[in-house]
Amino acid sequence: METEEEHRAGQRRGISLGLVVGIVITAAIAALIGQNTKTATIRWLVFEGDMPIWLLLFVTAVAGAVLSHLLGFAWRRRRAHADDR
């Protein structure tokens, strides 16, 4: 059975799956943004305006990352409180 210190050392040695997935997703988003440089008319609720597609993609990606982070935080917090009971 490995000790806690050995377990941590093993985690530091390799690249995590999350890091690899993050790099792949970032590269895919960068390629998508780079290939979509035209302007489009955007309609959302009562708002309407012209916006470069790359900017829309960038804003959407950032909003998705922030939402994912917030939901992950809420989920971890809920699990921690459930474990305390």
Buried (B, 14 or more C-beta within 10 A) or exposed (E): EEEEEEEEEEEEEEEEEEEEEEEEEEEEBEEBBEEBEEEEEEEEEEEEEEEBBBBBBBEEBEEEBEEEEEEEEEEEEEEEEEEEE
